Structure formats: structure tokens, C-alpha cells
Amino acid sequence: MTAPARLTPSITTPPGDGQVYDVERIRRDFPALRMTVNGKPLVYLDNASTTQKSQMVIDRLTQAYTGEVARVYSPHTLARQVTDEYEAVRTRVAAFINAARKEEIVFVRSATEALNIVANGFRAELKAGYEVLLTMMEHHSNIVPWLVACEQIGAKVKVAPIDQNGDLQLDQFEAMLGGRTRVVGITQVSNVLGTIYPIKQIVAMAHARGIPVVVDGAQAAPHLPDRRPGHGLRLLRLLGPQAVRPGRRRGALWADRMA
Ligand SMILES: Cc1ncc(COP(=O)(O)O)c(C=O)c1O
């Protein structure tokens, strides 16, 4: 049996191109890591939940709160400057996740908010007897909104199984993509096991049947270099608090255009 793909800590792995992964230099970027806890230097391992902030992020936030407080899209000078900054961030987020156009990016408070928006949006596509296909590995943010929508409409949530290694049973997943399936909701990287799903293959299977896919990229977006699991078809991609970005909760909802 081949070993399943996993996200693993890369502290001992050089990043390639002959560069050395300089842990101490990276730690220096994060003031929180200078703290001592129980008399020892802080070792912070809860990054799958939320990350510490780098000095660069803290400085940029201070700059924003010092001289850039205005309502975006208001007509006065300060607001226009802030709007330019705001739209520049949209462009940078689009580039970061390889979105084709910045208009595909919607800022949200969190992955949970984005998934609720998406699930509510899909209500129009669901009727009694229709199905939403999820997997056993979903975060509850990608379960509850679908359960609520389906319960109110009389549609069904079906759950594709995983094996004992945490890998999706692809043949069973494919068999569950039926004529009644209206949407697939799937995480790209499990927040529980770090399993990396073969998302391109999964998206291709669904799209071959004309079924849109909602990809929860909360864990994948900060880690995986290939952030675009499909091209030109409807696909929604979410970032979560695991990115080293300011604030407790920020995210982006990415809606690819339909082909
Ligand atoms: C896979 C996954 N999806 C969704 C979420 C929810 O993210 P947020 O806190 O941005 O709502 C998390 C949070 O850990 C997650 O790991």
C-alpha cells in the first residue's frame, strides 16, 4: 500500500535550491516566540488552529490603525487611499491563490462564514430528494451549514467514507456522485490528520458529471504551493485563520467563474 499524502512538519527538511531552512531566523520574526513559559522558550505547536503573528504583520496593523482608518469606498481622500490599499490586498490574495481575476475574491471573516454563505447560496439549487455529498473528514464548518440547508429543504447530506489511514475511498466517492447530487463539499487538507486529498482528481470526477465542488482550503491555502485544484469550472475556495495574517479571523471566499 502506498503511503498517504500528509502535511508534515518541515523543520528538518531543507526547502530546496540549496537554501537552508533557518528556524532561528524565522523564529526571530515572531515576537511571541521570545516569551518564556514555565521558564523555557515558548514552543508553539497549535498552528493548525491559529498562528502567532510576525513583526511585519504587527507593524502593518499599527500603520493601518494609525493613519488608515476610513470607510472603504467613501469619497473623501483618506477613504480613497484606504480603498486603494484594500483593493491592492484583493489583488495580492488573488495572486497568492492563483485566481484568474481579483473579482473572484470576496473577503469574509472566516472560513465558517464563507461556507455558510456558500451553503445558503446553494439553497436555490436544492430541492427535496436532492443530495449534497460531503466526506467523513470535513471540519464541522463544512457540515453544519449543509445539514441545516438540507433539513429545511428536505434534501439529504451523504457522506463519503475514508479508510483506516484517513484516505478517501475514491471508488466509493465516485459511486456516490449520482444524478441527485447537486454539490460536493470537501476539504483539501484534513485539519485532523493532515491528509492531503487528491483534489484535482476529485474535482475532475465531479465536474465530469456537471457537479460543482466547494473546496474548504482553510488548511491547504497557507501550506500547499498549488492552490488551484481545477480550472475554469465553478469552484469555491476558502482560507482560514491558519494563514499568518492579521486579526483572529480573516478569510477569503474564492469563486471561480463557470466555464
Ligand atoms: C479544515 C478547516 N475548515 C474550516 C475551519 C474553520 O475556519 P474558521 O475559523 O476560519 O472559520 C478550520 C479551522 O480550523 C479548518 O481547519
The ligand as a MOL file (V3000), in Angstrom:
LIG
                    3D

  0  0  0     0  0            999 V3000
M  V30 BEGIN CTAB
M  V30 COUNTS 16 16 0 0 0
M  V30 BEGIN ATOM
M  V30 1 C -10.3540 22.4410 7.5210 0
M  V30 2 C -10.9630 23.5900 8.2560 0
M  V30 3 N -12.1000 24.1510 7.7760 0
M  V30 4 C -12.6850 25.2010 8.3850 0
M  V30 5 C -12.1510 25.7500 9.5370 0
M  V30 6 C -12.8460 26.9110 10.1830 0
M  V30 7 O -12.0620 28.0490 9.9780 0
M  V30 8 P -12.5180 29.4850 10.5750 0
M  V30 9 O -12.0360 29.5140 11.9850 0
M  V30 10 O -11.8180 30.4730 9.6670 0
M  V30 11 O -13.9870 29.5830 10.4740 0
M  V30 12 C -10.9740 25.2180 10.0660 0
M  V30 13 C -10.4010 25.7800 11.3020 0
M  V30 14 O -9.5010 25.2280 11.9030 0
M  V30 15 C -10.3570 24.1190 9.4140 0
M  V30 16 O -9.2420 23.5610 9.8770 0
M  V30 END ATOM
M  V30 BEGIN BOND
M  V30 1 1 1 2
M  V30 2 1 2 3
M  V30 3 2 2 15
M  V30 4 2 3 4
M  V30 5 1 4 5
M  V30 6 1 5 6
M  V30 7 2 5 12
M  V30 8 1 6 7
M  V30 9 1 7 8
M  V30 10 2 8 9
M  V30 11 1 8 10
M  V30 12 1 8 11
M  V30 13 1 12 13
M  V30 14 1 12 15
M  V30 15 2 13 14
M  V30 16 1 15 16
M  V30 END BOND
M  V30 END CTAB
M  END
